[in-house]
Structures are given as structure tokens and as C-alpha cells.
Amino acid sequence: MSNPEHIAISKSRGIEIDWQDGRHSTLPLELLRRECPCANCTGAHGTPPQKWQPDTNPLRTFTPKLKMESVEQVGGYAIRIFWNDGHNAGIYSYDHLRKLAEPVE
């Protein structure tokens, strides 16, 4: 896998990555939140995966729009995203981000 050359973060839209091999990836917020790699979201503890889903309850009077509160680098291999829904357990490795951006064949 290639490493990022440049990462552009938009807290309200998502992440764009220019990779060292010349590829460009656009990762929207919803995809990043739904594909959180933490143990709870993936079911790594032997429990059912707790995948994020947008709130579609028609009786809710207000649902805050999904956004990133902040992003921090983890070593030289990943980022951690702090979401406005309080979730922040996922460590998004660069390999994981690259796989999210690759077309399914």
C-alpha cells in the first residue's frame, strides 16, 4: 500500500487524500463513520457489529448533522477521528483508508 502524500480534512464533508503513488481518494463523512474500524463497530469482541446508521426517525425534532469534531495523527500510520456523536474509538490506518477508496471488483 502507498502512504498519503497530502490529507485534506473537511469536518463537514470528509477527507481527500493524495497518495504517494499518484492516486487521489475522496472519502465522504458517512462512509468514514459507517466503516469505523473500532472493535465495537466491527464486532471484534465477539458481539454483533454496531455499524453507524443515519437517524431516520421522522418524529425526532432535531438531529445534528454528522461531522468531525477533530482529527489527530496516530504515529506515522493512521488517524483518529473524533465525531460529533461522541464516538472516537476508531484508528483509521492508511491501509484501511486506501481500501475504503478502492473500487470493489
Helices and strands as residue ranges (DSSP letters): E 4-10, E 14-19, E 24-28, H 29-34, H 39-42, E 68-74, E 78-83, E 91-93, H 94-101
